[in-house]
Structure formats: structure tokens, C-alpha cells
Amino acid sequence: MFSESATYYDKIYSFKDYRTEALKLISIIREYLCSEENRLLNVACGTGCHIEYLKALFDVEGLDISQELLDLARRRNPGITFHHADMMNFDLHRKFHVITCLFSSIGYLKTLDNLARAVDCMTHHLLPSGILVIEPWFTPDAWHSGTVHSLFIDEPDLKIARVNTSFADGRLSFFDLHYLIGTPEGTEHFVEHHELGLFETDEIRAVLANAGLEVTYDPKGLIGRGLFIGRRP
Ligand SMILES: C[S@@+](CC[C@H](N)C(=O)[O-])C[C@H]1O[C@@H](n2cnc3c(N)ncnc32)[C@H](O)[C@@H]1O
């Protein structure tokens, strides 16, 4: 999914304020986690931008399916353990007080069955009283098919234009991200196809509850996309 654009991931998402998000996340964790203990696993960690701010307070590890993004996460966070794995099927042989899955990464699971597999797997890695924090993708109502989107980076030695039209087929949102990238070495064009499942808030809540978690939903969350907090009894 991100193999061709990985080099430019941090530029493309430079509009995100990972420091402020991490600080909000820390205060939510402090509210829901009773213990002072602090082993944290960031699932679908991407280039490790949240980990950069979480590692001062937590004994943190990251996990992602993209080797290219993990390479960047490792470079950003020397000494931190990163796992190359699929969030639907991993076994790290250790458990955590906090597991996070942020910036809509669960959308890439596409179906509720896959979401249930991933939530079961993450819950299996939670210690008693531990919490699972999930930032969802759009709900079906909030997704507007047939809308056009663009993002531009304009630096002296780097020009990026990313343009796409959003579509949906039932509960699946999909879009082709067209990248036009210019550097002093030359200009290239490539297309990345993305498909993400559109889940209702109550459906995600039910998946977490079925995994045995006590669920709280914050409609605002870190960036306005909502946030699920599941606590293992
Ligand atoms: C939108 S990015 C978010 C990355 C990071 N959390 C952030 O905030 O920048 C989605 C991430 O989900 C990862 N991902 C997608 N499907 C996955 C899977 N099945 N298992 C693990 N990671 C996955 C991608 O590789 C990518 O890093």
C-alpha cells in the first residue's frame, strides 16, 4: 500500500501534529489505566511518529505490515523494538499495559470479520486492566463518494502533487492516490490503490465488547475522527 510513497510519508502527513496527538493520548491513557506501569505497543505504527513522543514515558514497541515504513520508524527511533507483522495475526510472546492503533489504520482491515480477528489478537496481548485505544476510519455516513481531494508539497528541491477521487462500493471505501513527484533527480508519477472498510460506531463497539473489553467511545478523539477505549477487566 505504502511501498512506493514510503519515502515521502512524513512530508505528505506533515500537516499532522503528532506531538499534540501524543500528549492527548497520554492524558487519555492516564485517565483509563489504573496502574503506573507502562508497556505500550503501537500497532500499525507507520514511520513511528507517535512513538517518537511516547517513548519518553513508555516502554514502547511498534508493529506494522510495511517493511518500508518500519525502516523509517527504526531510523527515527533508534533502540526501539519494531515488529514486522500483520495486526490480524501476530504473537509477540509478551503482554502490554496499553495497545494503540491510530490514524484510521483499522480501516485497512476492510471487513468486520478481519477487524474482529485483529481486535482478538490485540486483546490477547493486553495485560489484565490494560487498555486498547483505537482511532477509527470514517463511518458509512461520513464518507462522501465522488469527492475530489488534493495535497501539495512545495519545497525548493521537492514538489509533490497528490490527487484522488473518493469512491465507495457498499461498505468499502476506495481511492487511487495519484502522485506526481519532482526532485533534482527527476520527476515521477505513480498510483497507489487504497481500500478501507466503512464501519459503524456501534459495530466497532460490538467487536471490542465481544473480545471481552469494557468500551468507551469518545466522538472527538485525537483529531476529530473519534476514539475507542477498550479496557480489559
Ligand atoms: C494511515 S497509516 C497510519 C500510520 C501511523 N499510525 C500514523 O499515525 O502515521 C496506516 C498504517 O497501517 C498499516 N497497516 C495496514 N494494514 C495493516 C495490517 N494488516 N497490519 C499491520 N499494519 C497495517 C500501514 O502499513 C500503515 O503504516
The ligand as an SDF file (V2000), in Angstrom:
LIG
                    3D

 27 29  0  0  0  0  0  0  0  0999 V2000
   -2.5980    5.7560    7.6410 C   0  0  0  0  0  0  0  0  0  0  0  0
   -1.2080    4.8030    8.0980 S   0  0  0  0  0  0  0  0  0  0  0  0
   -1.0480    5.2480    9.8170 C   0  0  0  0  0  0  0  0  0  0  0  0
    0.3500    5.0440   10.3400 C   0  0  0  0  0  0  0  0  0  0  0  0
    0.6270    5.6230   11.7270 C   0  0  0  0  0  0  0  0  0  0  0  0
   -0.2300    5.0210   12.7420 N   0  0  0  0  0  0  0  0  0  0  0  0
    0.4670    7.1250   11.7460 C   0  0  0  0  0  0  0  0  0  0  0  0
   -0.2890    7.6380   12.5770 O   0  0  0  0  0  0  0  0  0  0  0  0
    1.1520    7.8030   10.9540 O   0  0  0  0  0  0  0  0  0  0  0  0
   -1.8750    3.1700    8.1510 C   0  0  0  0  0  0  0  0  0  0  0  0
   -0.8500    2.1510    8.6270 C   0  0  0  0  0  0  0  0  0  0  0  0
   -1.4790    0.8810    8.7780 O   0  0  0  0  0  0  0  0  0  0  0  0
   -0.5440   -0.1070    8.3870 C   0  0  0  0  0  0  0  0  0  0  0  0
   -1.2860   -1.3460    8.1460 N   0  0  0  0  0  0  0  0  0  0  0  0
   -2.2830   -1.5600    7.2470 C   0  0  0  0  0  0  0  0  0  0  0  0
   -2.7480   -2.8210    7.3350 N   0  0  0  0  0  0  0  0  0  0  0  0
   -2.0340   -3.4210    8.3270 C   0  0  0  0  0  0  0  0  0  0  0  0
   -2.0480   -4.7370    8.8920 C   0  0  0  0  0  0  0  0  0  0  0  0
   -2.8980   -5.6740    8.4400 N   0  0  0  0  0  0  0  0  0  0  0  0
   -1.2040   -4.9990    9.9030 N   0  0  0  0  0  0  0  0  0  0  0  0
   -0.3390   -4.0630   10.3580 C   0  0  0  0  0  0  0  0  0  0  0  0
   -0.2710   -2.8030    9.8520 N   0  0  0  0  0  0  0  0  0  0  0  0
   -1.1110   -2.4860    8.8560 C   0  0  0  0  0  0  0  0  0  0  0  0
    0.1150    0.5080    7.1760 C   0  0  0  0  0  0  0  0  0  0  0  0
    1.2940   -0.1490    6.7960 O   0  0  0  0  0  0  0  0  0  0  0  0
    0.3120    1.9390    7.6750 C   0  0  0  0  0  0  0  0  0  0  0  0
    1.5190    2.0710    8.3840 O   0  0  0  0  0  0  0  0  0  0  0  0
  1  2  1  0
  2  3  1  0
  2 10  1  0
  3  4  1  0
  4  5  1  0
  5  6  1  0
  5  7  1  0
  7  8  2  0
  7  9  1  0
 10 11  1  0
 11 12  1  0
 11 26  1  0
 12 13  1  0
 13 14  1  0
 13 24  1  0
 14 15  1  0
 14 23  1  0
 15 16  2  0
 16 17  1  0
 17 18  1  0
 17 23  2  0
 18 19  1  0
 18 20  2  0
 20 21  1  0
 21 22  2  0
 22 23  1  0
 24 25  1  0
 24 26  1  0
 26 27  1  0
M  CHG  2   2   1   9  -1
M  END
$$$$
